[in-house]
Amino acid sequence: MHEREMIEAVLERVVAALEDLKARDIRVLDVRGQTSIADYMVIASGSSDRHVKSLSERVIEANKRAGEPPLGVEGLETGDWVLVDLGDVIVHVMLPQTRAFYNLEKLWTVEGEAAEGGTAAGLE
């Protein structure tokens, strides 16, 4: 499997894990031209700190089962913002108020450029 296909597989696994537990407003951002830390960022919201933790744990477990454990996980203890570093894909799961405050979509989306597909449905 080529690197691009591997990244697409990680994205699909992440989105499926988030959708499985009813994450809200899943966004996939292509950040390849903006940073060297990752190719994509996935941003999603949970309805409570417990939901944010559950969503993050599902993403972690899905990737571990696929033989690709995260490089790092931050914020799992508090549950208001959890970051899961999967190398070329970084996942942010947040409470809605935390997401609104930090507004990562605006930070990582170049003016005039929409997020890839706008939503998780944009994955092919």
C-alpha positions in Angstrom: 0.0 0.0 0.0 1.4 3.4 -1.0 1.7 6.2 1.5 -1.2 8.1 0.1 -3.5 5.1 0.3 -2.3 4.5 3.9 -3.2 8.1 4.8 -6.7 7.7 3.2 -7.2 4.5 5.1 -6.4 6.3 8.4 -8.8 9.1 7.5 -11.6 6.6 6.7 -11.0 4.7 9.9 -11.0 7.9 12.0 -14.2 9.2 10.4 -15.9 5.8 10.7 -15.0 5.6 14.4 -16.3 9.1 15.1 -19.5 8.5 13.1 -20.1 5.2 14.9 -20.4 7.0 18.3 -22.4 10.0 16.8 -19.7 12.7 16.8 -21.1 16.1 15.7 -19.9 18.3 12.9 -17.0 16.1 11.7 -14.6 18.2 9.5 -11.6 16.9 7.5 -9.1 19.7 6.8 -6.3 19.3 4.2 -3.4 21.1 5.7 -0.6 19.8 3.4 0.2 23.2 2.0 0.2 24.9 5.4 2.3 22.8 7.8 4.7 19.9 7.8 3.4 18.4 11.1 0.5 16.6 9.3 -1.3 16.2 6.0 -4.9 16.3 7.5 -6.7 17.4 10.6 -10.0 15.9 11.6 -12.1 18.0 14.0 -15.2 16.8 15.7 -17.4 17.7 18.6 -18.8 15.6 21.4 -21.9 16.4 23.5 -20.2 16.1 26.9 -16.7 15.4 28.3 -17.6 11.8 28.6 -18.7 11.7 25.0 -15.4 13.4 23.9 -13.4 10.8 25.8 -15.4 7.9 24.3 -15.0 9.3 20.8 -11.3 9.7 21.3 -10.9 6.2 22.8 -12.8 4.7 19.8 -10.4 6.5 17.4 -7.4 5.2 19.4 -8.7 1.6 19.5 -9.7 1.5 15.8 -6.2 2.5 14.9 -4.5 0.2 17.3 -6.6 -2.7 15.9 -5.3 -1.7 12.4 -1.7 -1.9 13.7 -1.3 1.9 13.7 -1.3 3.1 17.3 -1.2 6.8 17.9 2.1 8.6 18.3 0.6 10.6 21.2 -2.7 11.5 23.0 -3.3 14.7 24.9 -6.3 15.8 27.0 -7.9 12.4 27.6 -8.0 13.1 31.4 -10.1 16.3 31.1 -12.2 15.6 28.1 -12.9 19.1 26.9 -10.3 18.8 24.1 -8.6 15.6 23.1 -5.8 15.5 20.5 -4.9 12.1 18.9 -1.7 12.2 16.9 -1.8 9.6 14.2 1.3 11.0 12.3 -0.1 12.3 9.0 -3.5 12.7 10.5 -4.2 14.7 13.7 -7.6 14.3 15.3 -9.1 17.0 17.6 -12.3 16.0 19.5 -13.7 18.9 21.5 -16.7 20.1 23.4 -18.7 22.6 21.3 -17.8 25.6 23.4 -14.0 24.7 23.3 -14.3 24.3 19.6 -16.0 27.6 19.1 -13.4 29.4 21.3 -10.3 28.0 19.5 -12.0 27.9 16.0 -9.4 25.6 14.5 -11.3 25.5 11.2 -10.6 29.2 10.7 -7.0 28.9 11.7 -6.3 26.0 9.3 -8.4 26.9 6.4 -6.9 29.4 3.9 -9.4 32.1 2.8 -11.2 31.0 -0.3 -10.3 27.3 0.3 -12.9 25.1 1.8 -12.1 22.1 4.0 -11.9 18.9 2.0 -15.4 18.1 1.2 -16.5 20.4 4.0 -17.6 17.4 6.1 -16.8 13.8 6.6 -19.1 13.1 3.6 -16.4 14.6 1.4 -14.2 11.5 1.8 -14.2 9.2 -1.2 
